Amino acid sequence: MSKKVVELPDIPAAGEELEDYVAALFQASGHYVEKSIVGSDPADIFELDIVTTDYAHEGAMRRLTEVKGGGWGYTDLFKVVGWMKYLKIQHGAFFITRWDDRKTAPSKMGPLGLDVVCFDDFRAAPEEFTEKGFGTFAAQELIELWRHSYGVERRFVKLLHKQAKKGDEGAKAAKAYHRQINNGTFLARAPEESLALLYEAYGEHPKLTRGYAHELDGVAFDPQSESPDSASYRAMLFEGKYPELQACTYLEHRARLSILKAAVDYALAHPDGAPELILEDGKNWIFQGLTYHALPATFHRGMTWLREQPNFSRYATFWQQLLWGWGGFYLDDREEQEFEWMSRYSGIPVEEVPLALEAFDRFFPIPGGWFINAGPTDVRMVKMVPWIFQGIGAHHRRVQYGLNEQLNLSALNPSSQYTLSDLSKRINCAVDFLLEQR
């Protein structure tokens, strides 16, 4: 395995690094995290740094978070309060790295629902985060893990923008798809509207990665392509090459994850089931829930299953952790230990973890199911998770099993022939990508 390493600064720089750090604190403490949401209404453009959802509470508690490395004032604080009112989000947080002679800001903004927090000593930041009531950490090493994960996410998006500028039609479509998933559905007025927009975007790009792969092969881009014959696609799938294609598989899974989250939100908003399509008020026929009832049959079957699960409210958070923290896989020969960790981080009882792992099969059924073992390996993975994110997950195991100092995966003593090589290749793939795309 390569000796190259990716090091994170103890003190994150202002801007993206600082946003990633704060987002990692929320993610590592069990929140569902959405980042860098750009909206327009309709002419004014605004960007939200972080929006988190805590499903540990009854229902769901959302928080809007802004991060500033310096040069902030009360205008910035009141701007966040205005966004909170507009988006109907009751809780807000404003993280800074110096007070700039405004130490009275917390007492002034607290009554408006906005917590102002200064991280002037990052060694104490996790402890202060917990003391302020934002959340607790099952393991503090998860903070570093999520900083790496967000680094991959940001670089994927930047790479697609770069390739789009070069004229790649696949990258242009992926860039637009990212806007739809990340931004376009956030301002939806209700979960069912968000679901309709997500399914529309999902239906427009059923074969985004495959279509882009054909373009890289020298054929015209076709997001509806059914042809399995592509050298670039095979190289991406079996060798971890073409990070721009891996970025597309990331977006395809992001779309599925967003649909799952909207499904959870809808089930929480309508605990007794979807409203009847037609009601009579004595004088008139009233049509309601048309958007919801028009969604695909696979979604309705998934919703029926979801409502039967006692801890369904945590499923979106679980899958966000699974895909971008665990690398979309678990180790068969260490299933008991890995499920216990997944339970501890997500809040789902360990006996229900196998049920939570069924979510993609229930909402997005495919022949053979989403989980596979690609040959004689203990790595049981979700299909199409990018190698680079699998590398994040493999590194996670190295930390979880106490192998980070010796950088030696052989101590896992796996039961299958290719487990070690699978994990090592994916770590190398992630490291190379993070170093090359700095």
Stockholm file with secondary structure:
# STOCKHOLM 1.0

chainA/1-438         MSKKVVELPDIPAAGEELEDYVAALFQASGHYVEKSIVGSDPADIFELDIVTTDYAHEGAMRRLTEVKGGGWGYTDLFKVVGWMKYLKIQHGAFFITRWDDRKTAPSKMGPLGLDVVCFDDFRAAPEEFTEKGFGTFAAQELIELWRHSYGVERRFVKLLHKQAKKGDEGAKAAKAYHRQINNGTFLARAPEESLALLYEAYGEHPKLTRGYAHELDGVAFDPQSESPDSASYRAMLFEGKYPELQACTYLEHRARLSILKAAVDYALAHPDGAPELILEDGKNWIFQGLTYHALPATFHRGMTWLREQPNFSRYATFWQQLLWGWGGFYLDDREEQEFEWMSRYSGIPVEEVPLALEAFDRFFPIPGGWFINAGPTDVRMVKMVPWIFQGIGAHHRRVQYGLNEQLNLSALNPSSQYTLSDLSKRINCAVDFLLEQR
#=GR chainA/1-438 SS CCCCCCCCCSSCCTTHHHHHHHHHHHHHTTCEEEEEEEEESSSCEEEEEEEEEETTSSSCEEEEEEEESSCCCHHHHHHHHHHHHHHTCCEEEEEESCCTTCTTHHHHHGGGTEEEEECSCTTSHHHHHHHTTSCCCSCTHHHHHHHHHHHHHHHHHHHHHHHHHTTCHHHHHHHHHHHIIIIITTTCSSHHHHHHHHHHHHHHCTTHHHHHHHHHTTSCCCTTCCCCCCHHHHHHHHHCCCHHHHHHHHHHHHHHHHHHHHHHHHHHHCTTCSCCSEEECSSCEEECCHHHHTSCHHHHHHHHHHHTSTTGGGHHHHHHHHHHTSTTEEEGGGHHHHHHHHHHHHCCCGGGHHHHTTHHHHHSCCTTCSEEECSSCSEEEETTCCHHHHHHHHHHHHHHTTCTTTTCGGGGCCSSTTHHHHHHHHHHHHHHHHHHTC
#=GC SS_cons         CCCCCCCCCSSCCTTHHHHHHHHHHHHHTTCEEEEEEEEESSSCEEEEEEEEEETTSSSCEEEEEEEESSCCCHHHHHHHHHHHHHHTCCEEEEEESCCTTCTTHHHHHGGGTEEEEECSCTTSHHHHHHHTTSCCCSCTHHHHHHHHHHHHHHHHHHHHHHHHHTTCHHHHHHHHHHHIIIIITTTCSSHHHHHHHHHHHHHHCTTHHHHHHHHHTTSCCCTTCCCCCCHHHHHHHHHCCCHHHHHHHHHHHHHHHHHHHHHHHHHHHCTTCSCCSEEECSSCEEECCHHHHTSCHHHHHHHHHHHTSTTGGGHHHHHHHHHHTSTTEEEGGGHHHHHHHHHHHHCCCGGGHHHHTTHHHHHSCCTTCSEEECSSCSEEEETTCCHHHHHHHHHHHHHHTTCTTTTCGGGGCCSSTTHHHHHHHHHHHHHHHHHHTC
//
